[in-house]
Amino acid sequence: MIFQKHSKIKSILLAFLLFFAGISLPENAKMVQASSGGMTVHFLDVGQGLSILVQSDGETLLYDGGPRSASSYVVSYLQDQQVESIDYLISSHYDEDHVSGLIGCLNTFSVKNVIGADYVHDSSLYDSFVSKVERLGLEIQHPSVGTEYEFGSGEFTVLSPAVISNESNANSVAIKLTNGENSFIFTGDADHNSEADMVSSGIDLDCDVLSVGHHGSATATSWDFLQATVPQFAVISCGAGNMYGHPDADTMEKLSDMGIQVYRTDEQGTIIASSDGSTISWNVDPCNDYTAGDESISTEGNLTGDSLAEATEEPASGSEQMVWISATGSKYHSIPDCGNMNPDKAYQEPVSQALEEGYEPCKKCF
């Protein structure tokens, strides 16, 4: 399950050109193909959502945290990977299936930098996220397109959003992560318009691995974007039997027509890619299943997956009871220190939201 980058051929050709040109390298010199640093990219199985953990040279980057139902899993997974601090915590946008799990991580780990899109999301979950960031003495950074950050043995570049839209998905912060000659692109739920902005930005979008936008929805992964990124591998993060029919048949047809090898969390669970700067190895082989999700299961009317989540989430109000949620566990509490939770890592949200997220009342304090 090891795949070599085409650049080795380029290096051999370069060596021949130097030879025939009469140019020789010093005896102790080597043809350096890529950085020797290692980078591991974990596409977590968070069901119908997205969460990507990246580790490199002792540094950690977390791109999205999945839905509320997967928050405990994301925290536990990071702990299993010996994560103690997060250098970059990136919320692509503020829909429930991307930002929820980040709150649990903010409650559990030391965080150095928080990156997100510069818009206000009308939900109590967004309010909880912003409040937690502020209580930690941090601020949400809103980098412009083209901003570069050093990370581990490589770097990442911000690709979007170029403009702020009224649509949450269109505001997704996309990044290109590079390690030597290997590169990965994460786009959150960026739509076709955002992809067009990325293509016209002038930034090199060529990559080895593409995290397919919006869980394989037809609103993302345009032909122009695929032709600009030309990935060898595509990873689709979606829930098995999800109610939105993700991934979409049109998206899967494009990936198949371009011969892009496919990984899917709904079929393969958590998927791990390891880069040494010239080679990418995987914990599993590509499933290359280009079939669409179950289209017989769909939402009513014109609600998309994200708009449905927003429609069912009630905003906090003064008349609704607020309950306490811990970083882990499945219960909600009437007080932050009932004895069954850590009060230092607790936060509040409306009881209706807690119920919709699958929480049950704590038998001790209710």
N, C-alpha and C positions, 0 to 999 in steps of 0.2 A: 504494500500500500504506500509505496514511495514514488513520487513523481518528480522528474527532473525538469528544470526550466530550460527553454530553448536557448538560453544565453550561452550554454557551454559550446554550442556550435559556433556562435559568434566569436568566442574566445579562440577556438581553434583556427577559424578563418583569419583572425587578427594576427595570430602567431605566424601563419603562412605569409601574410602580407609583409610583416616585419622582416621575415627571413629573406623574401625575394627583394625587398627594398634595401637589403644590406644593413639593416638595423638590428643590433643584437642587444639582448638584455644582460645586465651583470650576472655573473655566475651564481650569486647568492640571491638573486631576485626570483620572484614567483609571479605567475599570472593570477592576480587576485580576482576571483569571480564575484565574491559577495562578502558581506559582513559575516564574521564567524559567530556572532551572537545568536542566541536561540530565542524564539518567540512562540508561545503556545496560545492558540485561539480556541476557546470553548464555546460552542453554540449550544446553550443550555436548553434542555427539553422542559419548557415552562408551559406546555399546552398551547392554547390560542393566545400567543403573545410573543415577545422577543426579549432575549437577554443574552449578551455576549460578554464573556470574561476573557481578558487578554493579560498574559503574564510574560515579562521579559526582564532579565537582568535585575531581579528583585523589585521591579515596579509592577503596579497593577492598574489596569484600565477596565472599567465596567461600563458597557454601552447598553442602557436600558435594563430594567429589572423584572420584566414580565408582569402578569396580573397579580391581584391580591392573593388568589388561591395558590400561587407559587412562591410567595414571599419567603415563607419558612424554608422552602427547598433551596432558594437562591442563597440565603444566608448560610445554611448548612453546607452547601456546596463550596462556597468560598472558604468557609472554615476548614473543610476537608482539604482544600488546596493550600492550607497554611497562610491564608491571607489575614493580615492584621491591619493593614491600612490600604486605602484606595487612593492612588495618585490622581486619577482622573475619573470622576463619576459623570457620565454623559447621559442626559435625558434627551432622546431624539426629539420627542414632543411629549405632550402632557395627557395623552389618552390613557385610560385605566390599564390597558394591557401592556403598557410600556413603562409607566412611571410608578405604579403601585409598589412593586418590589424594591424600588430604590429607597423608599422610606424606611423599610426594615433594615437596609444596609446602612443608611445614615444613622440609624439608632444603634447599630452594632459595631461598626468599624470606624477607625479614624479616617477622615476624608480630607484631602488637601485641596482639590480643585473640583468645582462643580460647573458643568457646561450645559447650557440649554438654549432653546430658541427664545427670542425677545418678543413674547406675546403673553397675554393674560388669558388663561383657560378658565371658563366659567364652571368650576366644580369645586366641591369641598376637598376633594383629593388633591387638587392643585394647591389649594390654600394650605393643606397640611404639609405638602412638600416644601413650599416656599417658607413656611413658618419654621420647619425643622432646620432648613439651611441657615436661616437667620439666627436661630438659637445656638447654632454651632459657631457663630461668628464668621460665617462665610457669605459669599455673594454668588449669585448665578452669573457666570460669565457668558457674554453673547458675542463670540468672535465672528469677524467678518469672513466672507469667502476668501480662501487663499491663506488664511492664518495657519502657520506651521508650529507644531509642538514637538520637542524631543521626547521620546518615550523609549525606555529600555535600550535595546540595541538598534532601534530604528526611530521612526517619527510618524506623526500623522498630520494630515492636512484637512482643513475644513472645506467641504465642497458646497454646502448649502446650509440655510436658505439664502438666496440672493435678495429676496424681498419677503416681507411679512404679509401673509394672506389671511382672509377670514376663515379659511379652512385649516383646521388643526394639522391634518396630515401633510399639507403642502408646506408647513413650517418646519418639517423634520430637519434636524441637524444631521447631515451626512458627512462621513469622513472617509479618507483613503489612508489606510495604515500600511506602512512600508517597512520591510525588514530586508536589507540587502537588495536582492533582485526579486524578492517575493512581495506581493502586495494583495491587500484585501480591501473591499469597499463595503461599508455598512450604510444603508440609506433610510432606516426606520420605515416610515410609511410614506415617503416622498412620492408624489404623483407624477404624471407625465409632464406637467408644466415645470415642476421643479427639476425633473430629469433633463428637460430641454435647456434650462438655465445652466445646469452643470456642463452639458455638452458644449454650450456656447461660451463658457467661462475661459477657455483656453488652457485649463489645467489638464494634464495628462491623466486620462481615466483608465488607461490600460491596467488590467489587474489579473491576478491568477484566480482569486476567489471572490464571488459576489454573493453577499447576503441579499437574497431576492426581496425587493420592496413589498411592503404591505402584505406579507404572508402569502405572496403569490397571487394577489388580487389583480384583476384586469385593469385597475386604475394605475398600475405601475408597470415597470419592465417594458418600455417601448422598444420598438425595433432600433430607433436611433441610439438609444442608450446602450442597448446590447452591442451594437456595432462599434460604439465608442469604447466600451469596457472590454469587449472580447474575452470574457473569463473562460478559463478552462473548467472551473467548477462553480456550481451554484448550490447554495444552502438555503433551504426553505424552512422557516420556523412557523409551524402551525399546529393546531390541536387535532388529534385523531377524531374523525367524524364531526368536525366543527360545523356549526349551524350556518356558516356563510358560504360553504362550498369551496373554501380555499384548499389548495391552489386552483386558480381558474384554468379552464381548458385552453384558452387562448395563450396564456403565459406558458403553459407546459409545452404547447405546440412550438412556440418560438424557441424554447430551450432545446427541444428535440431537433428542430430543423437546423440549428446552429451546431449541433453535436456537443453541447455543453453537458458535462457529467453532473448528475444531480444527487444531492444528499437531502434527506427529509427527516426532521425531528419527529413528525407524527408517525413515522414508520421505524426509525432507527434510534430514537432517544437522543441523548446528548451526544454531539459530534465534536471531535477534537482534531484540530489541525496543528501540526508542529512544523515550524519553519526554522531552518538553520541559515537562512539567507540566500540559499540557492536551490534548496530542495524542500518540498512540502510532503510530509507523511501524515497519514490519517489513522485513527483508531479503528475505523471500519472502511470497507469498500463502498464505492458509490452504489446506491440502490438502483439508480437510473430508471425510476418509476415515473413516467411522464403522464400518468393518468391524473385527471382532475379530482378535486374533492367531491363529496357526495352532494350533487346539485339538487337532489330531491329534498334536502334539508336547507331551507332558506328562510330569511326573515320576511315578514309581511311588509307590504307597501314598499317605500323607497329607502328604508333604513339600511345603512351599511352596518358592518360589525361595530365600528367605533361609534357611529351615531346612535345605535341601539343602546350601547353601554351608557352613553351620555343621557339618553332619554329615560333610562331606568334609574339613574342616579339622582336623588333628590338633593338640592343644595341645603346647606346648613341653615337653620333658622332659629330664632330665639325661642320658638314654641316647641321645637323638637328636642327630645332628650339626647344629650351627648354622652357617649360612653368611652371608656378607655381601652386602648388596644396595645398589646405588648409586641415586642419585635418578633417573637415566635409564639406558637400556640394557636389554638382554635377557639378561644373564648373571649368574650368582651366583658368588661368590668364596670361597676358603678363608681369605683374609686381607683386611684392609681397605685394604691399600696395595700391591697386586700390580703397580701401574703402569698398569692399565687403568681406574682409577676414582679419584674424589676421596675420600680417606679421611675428610675432614671432614664429608662428607654421606652417609656409609654407615651402615647399621643392620643388625641381625641378625634372622634368623627361622629356623625349622626348615627343613631341606632338603626335607622332604615338602611344606611349604607353598610353597616356592619353585618346586618342580616343578609343583604344581597351578596355580600362577599363570602358568605358561608359560615360566619361566626355564630356561636351559640352563647347564651348567657352563662356566666360563671355561677355555679351552684352555691358558692360561698358568699358572694356579695349581692346576689339577686334572690 
